[in-house]
Amino acid sequence: MTIEVLKSKIHRVTVTGAELDYVGSITIDPVLMKAADLVAGEKVQVVNINNGERLETYVIQGAKDSGEITLNGPAARKVQKGDIVIIISYAQMTPEQAKSFQPNIIFPDTKTNSLR
């Protein structure tokens, strides 16, 4: 048996863009991706602090050191530029593995989306 547990989280980051006319996904600065142990194409849950919306999408890499957090496609209807979101990824593992697993949680500066 496996269970789904928190793998990584970008806690409270500011949305820099919402692009409706796009195929879909969330564009993230690769510096934040690396710090949070996220990879391009990985499924993530996005939780909007401003309006309570929750959605699932996948990660695409943005420009390095840009602080970019852009929701694309239909997800753009769930956020506005300036909203604060939490980006969460999960992993499946056995309960025994989960007992010792340490998720990777980062806390960027919400004004610049840079790591402190």
SVG drawing of the C-alpha trace seen along z (x, -y; Angstrom):
<svg xmlns="http://www.w3.org/2000/svg" viewBox="-13 -44 31 46">
<polyline fill="none" stroke="black" stroke-width="0.4" points="0.0,0.0 1.1,-3.5 -0.2,-6.9 0.1,-10.3 2.1,-12.8 3.4,-16.4 6.5,-16.3 7.2,-20.0 5.6,-23.4 6.2,-27.0 4.4,-28.8 2.8,-32.1 4.2,-33.4 2.7,-36.2 1.0,-35.6 2.8,-37.7 0.5,-36.9 -2.6,-35.1 -2.6,-34.2 -5.9,-32.9 -4.9,-32.3 -2.4,-29.5 -2.6,-25.8 -2.5,-25.5 -0.2,-25.1 1.7,-27.2 4.9,-28.9 7.5,-29.1 10.9,-30.7 13.4,-27.8 15.2,-29.1 12.0,-28.5 11.4,-25.1 14.9,-23.9 14.5,-25.2 11.2,-23.4 12.3,-20.2 9.8,-20.6 10.4,-19.4 8.8,-20.6 5.7,-18.6 5.1,-17.7 1.5,-17.9 0.9,-20.5 -2.0,-21.8 -2.4,-25.6 -4.3,-27.1 -5.3,-30.8 -5.2,-32.6 -7.2,-35.5 -10.3,-33.7 -10.1,-30.1 -9.8,-28.5 -8.0,-25.2 -6.8,-23.8 -4.5,-21.2 -2.2,-21.8 1.4,-21.0 4.7,-23.0 6.5,-24.6 9.8,-26.4 9.9,-30.2 12.8,-32.6 15.5,-32.3 15.6,-34.9 12.3,-36.4 10.2,-35.6 7.6,-34.5 4.4,-32.7 2.0,-32.8 -1.2,-30.7 -2.0,-29.8 -5.1,-28.6 -8.3,-27.9 -6.4,-28.3 -6.0,-32.0 -9.7,-32.4 -9.0,-31.3 -6.4,-33.9 -5.5,-37.5 -2.1,-39.2 -1.1,-40.0 -3.0,-37.1 -1.0,-35.1 -0.9,-31.3 0.6,-28.2 2.0,-25.6 1.9,-22.1 3.3,-18.8 2.7,-15.3 4.4,-12.0 3.3,-8.4 5.2,-6.3 4.7,-3.6 3.6,-4.6 7.0,-3.5 8.8,-5.7 6.5,-8.6 7.4,-8.4 11.0,-9.6 10.3,-11.7 11.0,-15.4 9.1,-17.6 10.9,-20.5 9.1,-23.7 10.3,-27.1 9.1,-30.6 9.8,-33.2 9.5,-36.9 5.9,-37.7 6.9,-41.1 9.6,-39.8 9.1,-36.0 12.8,-35.7 14.3,-33.4 15.2,-35.2"/>
</svg>
